[in-house]
Amino acid sequence: MSRPENITSFKALQLWRAIPQQYRDKLVRNVFCGNCGGAVEIVDYSIREEKFALLLTGKCRTCGKPVARVVENE
Ligand SMILES: [Zn+2]
């Protein structure tokens, strides 16, 4: 059951791109970082398709620690 991490699948990318740009920008700039203790921007992120959501995994722009954000399909 090993799936490669940090690889954006074509399907996940399609789903991500189907989200309006304005909303995507908002999501990317509003990711919780436990290290910074607040909302930060995610950088160097990849997108994965989960069962009912997309999962963004990347790094905090402020401190560089790993952060993740779930984007529920609506
Ligand atoms: Zn941080």
N, CA, C, O and the ligand as a Tripos MOL2 file, in Angstrom:
@<TRIPOS>MOLECULE
protein
  297   295    75     0     0
PROTEIN
NO_CHARGES

@<TRIPOS>ATOM
      1 N           0.8140   -1.2080    0.0000 N.3       1 MET1
      2 CA          0.0000    0.0000    0.0000 C.3       1 MET1
      3 C           0.8540    1.2670    0.0000 C.2       1 MET1
      4 O           0.5380    2.2290    0.7000 O.2       1 MET1
      5 N           1.8930    1.2680   -0.7540 N.am      2 SER2
      6 CA          2.7040    2.4920   -0.7520 C.3       2 SER2
      7 C           2.3490    3.3570   -1.9470 C.2       2 SER2
      8 O           2.4300    2.9360   -3.1010 O.2       2 SER2
      9 N           1.9590    4.5610   -1.6350 N.am      3 ARG3
     10 CA          1.6720    5.5230   -2.6890 C.3       3 ARG3
     11 C           2.7260    6.6050   -2.6170 C.2       3 ARG3
     12 O           3.0760    7.0670   -1.5300 O.2       3 ARG3
     13 N           3.2230    7.0020   -3.7390 N.am      4 PRO4
     14 CA          4.2620    8.0490   -3.6950 C.3       4 PRO4
     15 C           3.7060    9.3540   -3.1410 C.2       4 PRO4
     16 O           2.6210    9.7950   -3.5180 O.2       4 PRO4
     17 N           4.4490    9.9450   -2.2670 N.am      5 GLU5
     18 CA          4.0690   11.2310   -1.6830 C.3       5 GLU5
     19 C           4.5140   12.3390   -2.6320 C.2       5 GLU5
     20 O           5.3840   12.1540   -3.4820 O.2       5 GLU5
     21 N           3.9060   13.4530   -2.4590 N.am      6 ASN6
     22 CA          4.3080   14.6440   -3.1990 C.3       6 ASN6
     23 C           4.2310   14.4910   -4.7130 C.2       6 ASN6
     24 O           4.9920   15.1040   -5.4600 O.2       6 ASN6
     25 N           3.3030   13.6670   -5.1360 N.am      7 ILE7
     26 CA          3.0710   13.6000   -6.5730 C.3       7 ILE7
     27 C           1.6240   13.9840   -6.8300 C.2       7 ILE7
     28 O           0.6950   13.4110   -6.2600 O.2       7 ILE7
     29 N           1.4600   14.9570   -7.6940 N.am      8 THR8
     30 CA          0.1270   15.4120   -8.0200 C.3       8 THR8
     31 C          -0.3920   14.5800   -9.1800 C.2       8 THR8
     32 O           0.1850   14.5930  -10.2670 O.2       8 THR8
     33 N          -1.4630   13.8700   -8.9550 N.am      9 SER9
     34 CA         -2.0300   13.0700  -10.0280 C.3       9 SER9
     35 C          -2.7790   13.9720  -11.0010 C.2       9 SER9
     36 O          -3.1970   15.0790  -10.6600 O.2       9 SER9
     37 N          -2.9310   13.4830  -12.1810 N.am     10 PHE10
     38 CA         -3.6190   14.2460  -13.2170 C.3      10 PHE10
     39 C          -5.0510   14.5540  -12.7910 C.2      10 PHE10
     40 O          -5.5530   15.6630  -12.9750 O.2      10 PHE10
     41 N          -5.6950   13.5330  -12.2160 N.am     11 LYS11
     42 CA         -7.0760   13.6900  -11.7620 C.3      11 LYS11
     43 C          -7.1830   14.7490  -10.6630 C.2      11 LYS11
     44 O          -8.0620   15.6110  -10.6910 O.2      11 LYS11
     45 N          -6.2810   14.6640   -9.7080 N.am     12 ALA12
     46 CA         -6.2850   15.6230   -8.6020 C.3      12 ALA12
     47 C          -6.0680   17.0420   -9.1290 C.2      12 ALA12
     48 O          -6.6910   17.9980   -8.6670 O.2      12 ALA12
     49 N          -5.1840   17.1500  -10.0900 N.am     13 LEU13
     50 CA         -4.9000   18.4530  -10.6820 C.3      13 LEU13
     51 C          -6.1240   18.9970  -11.4230 C.2      13 LEU13
     52 O          -6.4260   20.1890  -11.3650 O.2      13 LEU13
     53 N          -6.8080   18.1090  -12.1070 N.am     14 GLN14
     54 CA         -8.0370   18.5130  -12.8120 C.3      14 GLN14
     55 C          -9.0900   19.0220  -11.8390 C.2      14 GLN14
     56 O          -9.7390   20.0410  -12.0740 O.2      14 GLN14
     57 N          -9.2440   18.2800  -10.7290 N.am     15 LEU15
     58 CA        -10.2270   18.6710   -9.7190 C.3      15 LEU15
     59 C          -9.8450   20.0180   -9.0940 C.2      15 LEU15
     60 O         -10.6940   20.8770   -8.8570 O.2      15 LEU15
     61 N          -8.5630   20.1700   -8.8410 N.am     16 TRP16
     62 CA         -8.0580   21.4180   -8.2600 C.3      16 TRP16
     63 C          -8.3190   22.5870   -9.2090 C.2      16 TRP16
     64 O          -8.7460   23.6610   -8.7850 O.2      16 TRP16
     65 N          -8.0620   22.3680  -10.4680 N.am     17 ARG17
     66 CA         -8.2330   23.4370  -11.4590 C.3      17 ARG17
     67 C          -9.6840   23.7700  -11.7310 C.2      17 ARG17
     68 O         -10.0080   24.8330  -12.2590 O.2      17 ARG17
     69 N         -10.5530   22.8410  -11.3610 N.am     18 ALA18
     70 CA        -11.9870   23.0880  -11.5330 C.3      18 ALA18
     71 C         -12.5090   24.0720  -10.4900 C.2      18 ALA18
     72 O         -13.5880   24.6440  -10.6460 O.2      18 ALA18
     73 N         -11.7380   24.2600   -9.4340 N.am     19 ILE19
     74 CA        -12.1110   25.2130   -8.3920 C.3      19 ILE19
     75 C         -11.7860   26.6230   -8.8960 C.2      19 ILE19
     76 O         -10.7100   26.8540   -9.4480 O.2      19 ILE19
     77 N         -12.7110   27.5580   -8.7080 N.am     20 PRO20
     78 CA        -12.4280   28.9190   -9.1830 C.3      20 PRO20
     79 C         -11.1110   29.4620   -8.6160 C.2      20 PRO20
     80 O         -10.8000   29.2820   -7.4390 O.2      20 PRO20
     81 N         -10.3690   30.1130   -9.4650 N.am     21 GLN21
     82 CA         -9.0480   30.6510   -9.1140 C.3      21 GLN21
     83 C          -9.0570   31.4790   -7.8310 C.2      21 GLN21
     84 O          -8.1710   31.3660   -6.9840 O.2      21 GLN21
     85 N         -10.0780   32.3070   -7.7190 N.am     22 GLN22
     86 CA        -10.1930   33.1880   -6.5600 C.3      22 GLN22
     87 C         -10.2620   32.3830   -5.2640 C.2      22 GLN22
     88 O          -9.6450   32.7370   -4.2590 O.2      22 GLN22
     89 N         -11.0140   31.3080   -5.3110 N.am     23 TYR23
     90 CA        -11.2020   30.4480   -4.1520 C.3      23 TYR23
     91 C          -9.9260   29.6670   -3.8480 C.2      23 TYR23
     92 O          -9.5610   29.4680   -2.6890 O.2      23 TYR23
     93 N          -9.2580   29.2310   -4.9160 N.am     24 ARG24
     94 CA         -7.9940   28.5070   -4.7400 C.3      24 ARG24
     95 C          -6.9580   29.3910   -4.0630 C.2      24 ARG24
     96 O          -6.2470   28.9540   -3.1580 O.2      24 ARG24
     97 N          -6.8810   30.6360   -4.5120 N.am     25 ASP25
     98 CA         -5.9320   31.5900   -3.9120 C.3      25 ASP25
     99 C          -6.1990   31.7390   -2.4220 C.2      25 ASP25
    100 O          -5.2800   31.7990   -1.6050 O.2      25 ASP25
    101 N          -7.4610   31.7960   -2.1010 N.am     26 LYS26
    102 CA         -7.8830   31.9450   -0.7120 C.3      26 LYS26
    103 C          -7.4300   30.7360    0.1170 C.2      26 LYS26
    104 O          -6.9050   30.8840    1.2210 O.2      26 LYS26
    105 N          -7.6450   29.5460   -0.4370 N.am     27 LEU27
    106 CA         -7.2760   28.3150    0.2640 C.3      27 LEU27
    107 C          -5.7780   28.2400    0.5120 C.2      27 LEU27
    108 O          -5.3230   27.8880    1.6000 O.2      27 LEU27
    109 N          -5.0240   28.5810   -0.5330 N.am     28 VAL28
    110 CA         -3.5640   28.5000   -0.4670 C.3      28 VAL28
    111 C          -2.9980   29.4740    0.5660 C.2      28 VAL28
    112 O          -1.9620   29.2150    1.1770 O.2      28 VAL28
    113 N          -3.6920   30.5950    0.7510 N.am     29 ARG29
    114 CA         -3.1990   31.6110    1.6850 C.3      29 ARG29
    115 C          -3.7960   31.4860    3.0720 C.2      29 ARG29
    116 O          -3.5630   32.3330    3.9340 O.2      29 ARG29
    117 N          -4.5580   30.4420    3.2870 N.am     30 ASN30
    118 CA         -5.2200   30.2890    4.5800 C.3      30 ASN30
    119 C          -5.0740   28.8560    5.0990 C.2      30 ASN30
    120 O          -6.0540   28.1470    5.3240 O.2      30 ASN30
    121 N          -3.8180   28.4620    5.2770 N.am     31 VAL31
    122 CA         -3.5140   27.1200    5.7630 C.3      31 VAL31
    123 C          -2.9890   27.2490    7.1870 C.2      31 VAL31
    124 O          -2.1640   28.1130    7.4860 O.2      31 VAL31
    125 N          -3.4800   26.3740    8.0580 N.am     32 PHE32
    126 CA         -3.0550   26.4720    9.4490 C.3      32 PHE32
    127 C          -1.6670   25.8540    9.6360 C.2      32 PHE32
    128 O          -1.4210   24.7220    9.2180 O.2      32 PHE32
    129 N          -0.7780   26.5970   10.2580 N.am     33 CYS33
    130 CA          0.5430   26.0820   10.6040 C.3      33 CYS33
    131 C           0.6430   25.9900   12.1230 C.2      33 CYS33
    132 O           0.5210   26.9920   12.8280 O.2      33 CYS33
    133 N           0.8700   24.7630   12.6210 N.am     34 GLY34
    134 CA          0.9750   24.5460   14.0560 C.3      34 GLY34
    135 C           2.1910   25.2250   14.6490 C.2      34 GLY34
    136 O           2.1860   25.6420   15.8080 O.2      34 GLY34
    137 N           3.2190   25.3300   13.8530 N.am     35 ASN35
    138 CA          4.4550   25.9490   14.3210 C.3      35 ASN35
    139 C           4.3110   27.4620   14.4600 C.2      35 ASN35
    140 O           4.7950   28.0560   15.4230 O.2      35 ASN35
    141 N           3.6460   28.0710   13.4970 N.am     36 CYS36
    142 CA          3.4310   29.5290   13.5380 C.3      36 CYS36
    143 C           2.2030   29.8730   14.3850 C.2      36 CYS36
    144 O           2.0510   31.0020   14.8500 O.2      36 CYS36
    145 N           1.3350   28.8840   14.5760 N.am     37 GLY37
    146 CA          0.1500   29.0970   15.3850 C.3      37 GLY37
    147 C          -0.9090   29.9480   14.7260 C.2      37 GLY37
    148 O          -1.6470   30.6690   15.3980 O.2      37 GLY37
    149 N          -0.9820   29.8660   13.4260 N.am     38 GLY38
    150 CA         -2.0050   30.6510   12.7360 C.3      38 GLY38
    151 C          -2.0670   30.3200   11.2590 C.2      38 GLY38
    152 O          -1.4380   29.3700   10.7910 O.2      38 GLY38
    153 N          -2.8320   31.1130   10.5360 N.am     39 ALA39
    154 CA         -3.0020   30.9070    9.1060 C.3      39 ALA39
    155 C          -1.7840   31.4280    8.3550 C.2      39 ALA39
    156 O          -1.3220   32.5480    8.5730 O.2      39 ALA39
    157 N          -1.2850   30.5860    7.4700 N.am     40 VAL40
    158 CA         -0.1180   30.9650    6.6680 C.3      40 VAL40
    159 C          -0.3750   30.5900    5.2130 C.2      40 VAL40
    160 O          -1.4050   30.0040    4.8780 O.2      40 VAL40
    161 N           0.5710   30.9370    4.3640 N.am     41 GLU41
    162 CA          0.4790   30.5300    2.9600 C.3      41 GLU41
    163 C           1.2660   29.2400    2.7690 C.2      41 GLU41
    164 O           2.3640   29.0820    3.3030 O.2      41 GLU41
    165 N           0.6870   28.3180    1.9990 N.am     42 ILE42
    166 CA          1.3690   27.0540    1.7050 C.3      42 ILE42
    167 C           2.1560   27.2250    0.4050 C.2      42 ILE42
    168 O           1.6510   27.7730   -0.5740 O.2      42 ILE42
    169 N           3.3900   26.7490    0.4140 N.am     43 VAL43
    170 CA          4.2290   26.8350   -0.7900 C.3      43 VAL43
    171 C           4.7730   25.4470   -1.1270 C.2      43 VAL43
    172 O           4.7610   24.5450   -0.2880 O.2      43 VAL43
    173 N           5.2420   25.2880   -2.3440 N.am     44 ASP44
    174 CA          5.7840   24.0070   -2.8260 C.3      44 ASP44
    175 C           4.8210   22.8590   -2.5650 C.2      44 ASP44
    176 O           5.2340   21.7690   -2.1680 O.2      44 ASP44
    177 N           3.5610   23.1040   -2.7850 N.am     45 TYR45
    178 CA          2.5880   22.0770   -2.4270 C.3      45 TYR45
    179 C           2.2670   21.1380   -3.5830 C.2      45 TYR45
    180 O           2.4190   21.4760   -4.7570 O.2      45 TYR45
    181 N           1.8190   19.9530   -3.2020 N.am     46 SER46
    182 CA          1.3170   19.0040   -4.1830 C.3      46 SER46
    183 C          -0.1190   18.6790   -3.8040 C.2      46 SER46
    184 O          -0.5590   18.9390   -2.6840 O.2      46 SER46
    185 N          -0.8220   18.1180   -4.7390 N.am     47 ILE47
    186 CA         -2.2450   17.8600   -4.5450 C.3      47 ILE47
    187 C          -2.5110   16.3680   -4.6750 C.2      47 ILE47
    188 O          -2.0670   15.7150   -5.6190 O.2      47 ILE47
    189 N          -3.2380   15.8560   -3.7160 N.am     48 ARG48
    190 CA         -3.6170   14.4470   -3.7590 C.3      48 ARG48
    191 C          -5.1180   14.3240   -3.6900 C.2      48 ARG48
    192 O          -5.8050   15.1440   -3.0810 O.2      48 ARG48
    193 N          -5.6100   13.2900   -4.3230 N.am     49 GLU49
    194 CA         -7.0380   13.0370   -4.2960 C.3      49 GLU49
    195 C          -7.3360   12.0540   -3.1850 C.2      49 GLU49
    196 O          -6.8270   10.9330   -3.1790 O.2      49 GLU49
    197 N          -8.1600   12.4770   -2.2470 N.am     50 GLU50
    198 CA         -8.6100   11.5870   -1.1910 C.3      50 GLU50
    199 C         -10.0320   11.1620   -1.5230 C.2      50 GLU50
    200 O         -10.5650   11.5240   -2.5720 O.2      50 GLU50
    201 N         -10.6430   10.3960   -0.6320 N.am     51 LYS51
    202 CA        -11.9840    9.8780   -0.9210 C.3      51 LYS51
    203 C         -13.0110   10.9700   -1.2010 C.2      51 LYS51
    204 O         -13.7280   10.9270   -2.2000 O.2      51 LYS51
    205 N         -13.0670   11.9440   -0.3050 N.am     52 PHE52
    206 CA        -14.0900   12.9790   -0.4500 C.3      52 PHE52
    207 C         -13.4880   14.3700   -0.4920 C.2      52 PHE52
    208 O         -14.1800   15.3690   -0.2950 O.2      52 PHE52
    209 N         -12.2120   14.4190   -0.7480 N.am     53 ALA53
    210 CA        -11.5570   15.7240   -0.6820 C.3      53 ALA53
    211 C         -10.2370   15.7050   -1.4450 C.2      53 ALA53
    212 O          -9.7180   14.6580   -1.8330 O.2      53 ALA53
    213 N          -9.7310   16.8950   -1.6370 N.am     54 LEU54
    214 CA         -8.3740   17.0260   -2.1440 C.3      54 LEU54
    215 C          -7.4940   17.3770   -0.9580 C.2      54 LEU54
    216 O          -7.9160   18.0830   -0.0420 O.2      54 LEU54
    217 N          -6.2930   16.8870   -0.9840 N.am     55 LEU55
    218 CA         -5.3700   17.1780    0.0970 C.3      55 LEU55
    219 C          -4.1500   17.9100   -0.4540 C.2      55 LEU55
    220 O          -3.4310   17.4000   -1.3130 O.2      55 LEU55
    221 N          -3.9400   19.0920    0.0500 N.am     56 LEU56
    222 CA         -2.7460   19.8470   -0.3130 C.3      56 LEU56
    223 C          -1.6950   19.6080    0.7610 C.2      56 LEU56
    224 O          -1.9530   19.7830    1.9520 O.2      56 LEU56
    225 N          -0.5250   19.2100    0.3280 N.am     57 THR57
    226 CA          0.5730   19.0800    1.2880 C.3      57 THR57
    227 C           1.7550   19.8750    0.7690 C.2      57 THR57
    228 O           2.1270   19.7860   -0.4020 O.2      57 THR57
    229 N           2.3320   20.6480    1.6620 N.am     58 GLY58
    230 CA          3.4410   21.4840    1.2540 C.3      58 GLY58
    231 C           4.1360   22.0600    2.4620 C.2      58 GLY58
    232 O           4.1630   21.4550    3.5340 O.2      58 GLY58
    233 N           4.7000   23.2410    2.2740 N.am     59 LYS59
    234 CA          5.4610   23.8650    3.3480 C.3      59 LYS59
    235 C           4.8960   25.2280    3.6910 C.2      59 LYS59
    236 O           4.3320   25.9300    2.8520 O.2      59 LYS59
    237 N           5.0700   25.5750    4.9600 N.am     60 CYS60
    238 CA          4.6740   26.8930    5.4300 C.3      60 CYS60
    239 C           5.6160   27.9380    4.8320 C.2      60 CYS60
    240 O           6.8350   27.7730    4.8610 O.2      60 CYS60
    241 N           5.0520   28.9920    4.3020 N.am     61 ARG61
    242 CA          5.8700   30.0200    3.6960 C.3      61 ARG61
    243 C           6.7050   30.7700    4.7410 C.2      61 ARG61
    244 O           7.7980   31.2580    4.4520 O.2      61 ARG61
    245 N           6.1710   30.8470    5.9390 N.am     62 THR62
    246 CA          6.8340   31.6100    6.9840 C.3      62 THR62
    247 C           7.9860   30.8420    7.6370 C.2      62 THR62
    248 O           9.0860   31.3730    7.7850 O.2      62 THR62
    249 N           7.7270   29.5890    8.0260 N.am     63 CYS63
    250 CA          8.7510   28.8560    8.7850 C.3      63 CYS63
    251 C           9.3120   27.6450    8.0490 C.2      63 CYS63
    252 O          10.3230   27.0860    8.4760 O.2      63 CYS63
    253 N           8.6820   27.2280    6.9560 N.am     64 GLY64
    254 CA          9.2030   26.1090    6.1810 C.3      64 GLY64
    255 C           8.8260   24.7290    6.6900 C.2      64 GLY64
    256 O           9.2560   23.7230    6.1260 O.2      64 GLY64
    257 N           8.0270   24.6680    7.7500 N.am     65 LYS65
    258 CA          7.5910   23.3680    8.2760 C.3      65 LYS65
    259 C           6.4820   22.8080    7.3870 C.2      65 LYS65
    260 O           5.7830   23.5540    6.7020 O.2      65 LYS65
    261 N           6.3330   21.4780    7.4110 N.am     66 PRO66
    262 CA          5.2640   20.8900    6.5910 C.3      66 PRO66
    263 C           3.8710   21.2730    7.0830 C.2      66 PRO66
    264 O           3.5850   21.2510    8.2800 O.2      66 PRO66
    265 N           3.0320   21.6170    6.1450 N.am     67 VAL67
    266 CA          1.6400   21.9240    6.4650 C.3      67 VAL67
    267 C           0.7520   21.2210    5.4500 C.2      67 VAL67
    268 O           1.2060   20.8360    4.3730 O.2      67 VAL67
    269 N          -0.5110   21.0580    5.8030 N.am     68 ALA68
    270 CA         -1.4500   20.3980    4.9010 C.3      68 ALA68
    271 C          -2.8090   21.0610    5.0150 C.2      68 ALA68
    272 O          -3.1490   21.6700    6.0290 O.2      68 ALA68
    273 N          -3.5690   20.9240    3.9480 N.am     69 ARG69
    274 CA         -4.9030   21.5120    3.9410 C.3      69 ARG69
    275 C          -5.8500   20.5860    3.1830 C.2      69 ARG69
    276 O          -5.5660   20.1510    2.0670 O.2      69 ARG69
    277 N          -6.9570   20.3060    3.8080 N.am     70 VAL70
    278 CA         -7.9710   19.4730    3.1480 C.3      70 VAL70
    279 C          -8.9500   20.3970    2.4290 C.2      70 VAL70
    280 O          -9.4210   21.3800    3.0010 O.2      70 VAL70
    281 N          -9.2440   20.0840    1.2120 N.am     71 VAL71
    282 CA        -10.2250   20.8430    0.4470 C.3      71 VAL71
    283 C         -11.3790   19.9070    0.1210 C.2      71 VAL71
    284 O         -11.2510   19.0090   -0.7110 O.2      71 VAL71
    285 N         -12.4910   20.1260    0.7760 N.am     72 GLU72
    286 CA        -13.6240   19.2450    0.5580 C.3      72 GLU72
    287 C         -14.2920   19.5170   -0.7880 C.2      72 GLU72
    288 O         -14.4350   20.6580   -1.2270 O.2      72 GLU72
    289 N         -14.6860   18.4380   -1.4060 N.am     73 ASN73
    290 CA        -15.4270   18.5760   -2.6590 C.3      73 ASN73
    291 C         -16.8290   19.0500   -2.3670 C.2      73 ASN73
    292 O         -17.5110   18.5260   -1.4860 O.2      73 ASN73
    293 N         -17.2430   20.0370   -3.1080 N.am     74 GLU74
    294 CA        -18.5850   20.5480   -2.8520 C.3      74 GLU74
    295 C         -19.4500   20.3790   -4.0790 C.2      74 GLU74
    296 O         -20.6230   20.7510   -4.0630 O.2      74 GLU74
    297 ZN          4.8110   28.0800    9.9300 Zn       75 ZN75
@<TRIPOS>BOND
     1     1     2 1
     2     2     3 1
     3     3     4 2
     4     3     5 am
     5     5     6 1
     6     6     7 1
     7     7     8 2
     8     7     9 am
     9     9    10 1
    10    10    11 1
    11    11    12 2
    12    11    13 am
    13    13    14 1
    14    14    15 1
    15    15    16 2
    16    15    17 am
    17    17    18 1
    18    18    19 1
    19    19    20 2
    20    19    21 am
    21    21    22 1
    22    22    23 1
    23    23    24 2
    24    23    25 am
    25    25    26 1
    26    26    27 1
    27    27    28 2
    28    27    29 am
    29    29    30 1
    30    30    31 1
    31    31    32 2
    32    31    33 am
    33    33    34 1
    34    34    35 1
    35    35    36 2
    36    35    37 am
    37    37    38 1
    38    38    39 1
    39    39    40 2
    40    39    41 am
    41    41    42 1
    42    42    43 1
    43    43    44 2
    44    43    45 am
    45    45    46 1
    46    46    47 1
    47    47    48 2
    48    47    49 am
    49    49    50 1
    50    50    51 1
    51    51    52 2
    52    51    53 am
    53    53    54 1
    54    54    55 1
    55    55    56 2
    56    55    57 am
    57    57    58 1
    58    58    59 1
    59    59    60 2
    60    59    61 am
    61    61    62 1
    62    62    63 1
    63    63    64 2
    64    63    65 am
    65    65    66 1
    66    66    67 1
    67    67    68 2
    68    67    69 am
    69    69    70 1
    70    70    71 1
    71    71    72 2
    72    71    73 am
    73    73    74 1
    74    74    75 1
    75    75    76 2
    76    75    77 am
    77    77    78 1
    78    78    79 1
    79    79    80 2
    80    79    81 am
    81    81    82 1
    82    82    83 1
    83    83    84 2
    84    83    85 am
    85    85    86 1
    86    86    87 1
    87    87    88 2
    88    87    89 am
    89    89    90 1
    90    90    91 1
    91    91    92 2
    92    91    93 am
    93    93    94 1
    94    94    95 1
    95    95    96 2
    96    95    97 am
    97    97    98 1
    98    98    99 1
    99    99   100 2
   100    99   101 am
   101   101   102 1
   102   102   103 1
   103   103   104 2
   104   103   105 am
   105   105   106 1
   106   106   107 1
   107   107   108 2
   108   107   109 am
   109   109   110 1
   110   110   111 1
   111   111   112 2
   112   111   113 am
   113   113   114 1
   114   114   115 1
   115   115   116 2
   116   115   117 am
   117   117   118 1
   118   118   119 1
   119   119   120 2
   120   119   121 am
   121   121   122 1
   122   122   123 1
   123   123   124 2
   124   123   125 am
   125   125   126 1
   126   126   127 1
   127   127   128 2
   128   127   129 am
   129   129   130 1
   130   130   131 1
   131   131   132 2
   132   131   133 am
   133   133   134 1
   134   134   135 1
   135   135   136 2
   136   135   137 am
   137   137   138 1
   138   138   139 1
   139   139   140 2
   140   139   141 am
   141   141   142 1
   142   142   143 1
   143   143   144 2
   144   143   145 am
   145   145   146 1
   146   146   147 1
   147   147   148 2
   148   147   149 am
   149   149   150 1
   150   150   151 1
   151   151   152 2
   152   151   153 am
   153   153   154 1
   154   154   155 1
   155   155   156 2
   156   155   157 am
   157   157   158 1
   158   158   159 1
   159   159   160 2
   160   159   161 am
   161   161   162 1
   162   162   163 1
   163   163   164 2
   164   163   165 am
   165   165   166 1
   166   166   167 1
   167   167   168 2
   168   167   169 am
   169   169   170 1
   170   170   171 1
   171   171   172 2
   172   171   173 am
   173   173   174 1
   174   174   175 1
   175   175   176 2
   176   175   177 am
   177   177   178 1
   178   178   179 1
   179   179   180 2
   180   179   181 am
   181   181   182 1
   182   182   183 1
   183   183   184 2
   184   183   185 am
   185   185   186 1
   186   186   187 1
   187   187   188 2
   188   187   189 am
   189   189   190 1
   190   190   191 1
   191   191   192 2
   192   191   193 am
   193   193   194 1
   194   194   195 1
   195   195   196 2
   196   195   197 am
   197   197   198 1
   198   198   199 1
   199   199   200 2
   200   199   201 am
   201   201   202 1
   202   202   203 1
   203   203   204 2
   204   203   205 am
   205   205   206 1
   206   206   207 1
   207   207   208 2
   208   207   209 am
   209   209   210 1
   210   210   211 1
   211   211   212 2
   212   211   213 am
   213   213   214 1
   214   214   215 1
   215   215   216 2
   216   215   217 am
   217   217   218 1
   218   218   219 1
   219   219   220 2
   220   219   221 am
   221   221   222 1
   222   222   223 1
   223   223   224 2
   224   223   225 am
   225   225   226 1
   226   226   227 1
   227   227   228 2
   228   227   229 am
   229   229   230 1
   230   230   231 1
   231   231   232 2
   232   231   233 am
   233   233   234 1
   234   234   235 1
   235   235   236 2
   236   235   237 am
   237   237   238 1
   238   238   239 1
   239   239   240 2
   240   239   241 am
   241   241   242 1
   242   242   243 1
   243   243   244 2
   244   243   245 am
   245   245   246 1
   246   246   247 1
   247   247   248 2
   248   247   249 am
   249   249   250 1
   250   250   251 1
   251   251   252 2
   252   251   253 am
   253   253   254 1
   254   254   255 1
   255   255   256 2
   256   255   257 am
   257   257   258 1
   258   258   259 1
   259   259   260 2
   260   259   261 am
   261   261   262 1
   262   262   263 1
   263   263   264 2
   264   263   265 am
   265   265   266 1
   266   266   267 1
   267   267   268 2
   268   267   269 am
   269   269   270 1
   270   270   271 1
   271   271   272 2
   272   271   273 am
   273   273   274 1
   274   274   275 1
   275   275   276 2
   276   275   277 am
   277   277   278 1
   278   278   279 1
   279   279   280 2
   280   279   281 am
   281   281   282 1
   282   282   283 1
   283   283   284 2
   284   283   285 am
   285   285   286 1
   286   286   287 1
   287   287   288 2
   288   287   289 am
   289   289   290 1
   290   290   291 1
   291   291   292 2
   292   291   293 am
   293   293   294 1
   294   294   295 1
   295   295   296 2
@<TRIPOS>SUBSTRUCTURE
     1 MET1         2 RESIDUE 1 A MET
     2 SER2         6 RESIDUE 1 A SER
     3 ARG3        10 RESIDUE 1 A ARG
     4 PRO4        14 RESIDUE 1 A PRO
     5 GLU5        18 RESIDUE 1 A GLU
     6 ASN6        22 RESIDUE 1 A ASN
     7 ILE7        26 RESIDUE 1 A ILE
     8 THR8        30 RESIDUE 1 A THR
     9 SER9        34 RESIDUE 1 A SER
    10 PHE10       38 RESIDUE 1 A PHE
    11 LYS11       42 RESIDUE 1 A LYS
    12 ALA12       46 RESIDUE 1 A ALA
    13 LEU13       50 RESIDUE 1 A LEU
    14 GLN14       54 RESIDUE 1 A GLN
    15 LEU15       58 RESIDUE 1 A LEU
    16 TRP16       62 RESIDUE 1 A TRP
    17 ARG17       66 RESIDUE 1 A ARG
    18 ALA18       70 RESIDUE 1 A ALA
    19 ILE19       74 RESIDUE 1 A ILE
    20 PRO20       78 RESIDUE 1 A PRO
    21 GLN21       82 RESIDUE 1 A GLN
    22 GLN22       86 RESIDUE 1 A GLN
    23 TYR23       90 RESIDUE 1 A TYR
    24 ARG24       94 RESIDUE 1 A ARG
    25 ASP25       98 RESIDUE 1 A ASP
    26 LYS26      102 RESIDUE 1 A LYS
    27 LEU27      106 RESIDUE 1 A LEU
    28 VAL28      110 RESIDUE 1 A VAL
    29 ARG29      114 RESIDUE 1 A ARG
    30 ASN30      118 RESIDUE 1 A ASN
    31 VAL31      122 RESIDUE 1 A VAL
    32 PHE32      126 RESIDUE 1 A PHE
    33 CYS33      130 RESIDUE 1 A CYS
    34 GLY34      134 RESIDUE 1 A GLY
    35 ASN35      138 RESIDUE 1 A ASN
    36 CYS36      142 RESIDUE 1 A CYS
    37 GLY37      146 RESIDUE 1 A GLY
    38 GLY38      150 RESIDUE 1 A GLY
    39 ALA39      154 RESIDUE 1 A ALA
    40 VAL40      158 RESIDUE 1 A VAL
    41 GLU41      162 RESIDUE 1 A GLU
    42 ILE42      166 RESIDUE 1 A ILE
    43 VAL43      170 RESIDUE 1 A VAL
    44 ASP44      174 RESIDUE 1 A ASP
    45 TYR45      178 RESIDUE 1 A TYR
    46 SER46      182 RESIDUE 1 A SER
    47 ILE47      186 RESIDUE 1 A ILE
    48 ARG48      190 RESIDUE 1 A ARG
    49 GLU49      194 RESIDUE 1 A GLU
    50 GLU50      198 RESIDUE 1 A GLU
    51 LYS51      202 RESIDUE 1 A LYS
    52 PHE52      206 RESIDUE 1 A PHE
    53 ALA53      210 RESIDUE 1 A ALA
    54 LEU54      214 RESIDUE 1 A LEU
    55 LEU55      218 RESIDUE 1 A LEU
    56 LEU56      222 RESIDUE 1 A LEU
    57 THR57      226 RESIDUE 1 A THR
    58 GLY58      230 RESIDUE 1 A GLY
    59 LYS59      234 RESIDUE 1 A LYS
    60 CYS60      238 RESIDUE 1 A CYS
    61 ARG61      242 RESIDUE 1 A ARG
    62 THR62      246 RESIDUE 1 A THR
    63 CYS63      250 RESIDUE 1 A CYS
    64 GLY64      254 RESIDUE 1 A GLY
    65 LYS65      258 RESIDUE 1 A LYS
    66 PRO66      262 RESIDUE 1 A PRO
    67 VAL67      266 RESIDUE 1 A VAL
    68 ALA68      270 RESIDUE 1 A ALA
    69 ARG69      274 RESIDUE 1 A ARG
    70 VAL70      278 RESIDUE 1 A VAL
    71 VAL71      282 RESIDUE 1 A VAL
    72 GLU72      286 RESIDUE 1 A GLU
    73 ASN73      290 RESIDUE 1 A ASN
    74 GLU74      294 RESIDUE 1 A GLU
    75 ZN75       297 GROUP 0 **** ****
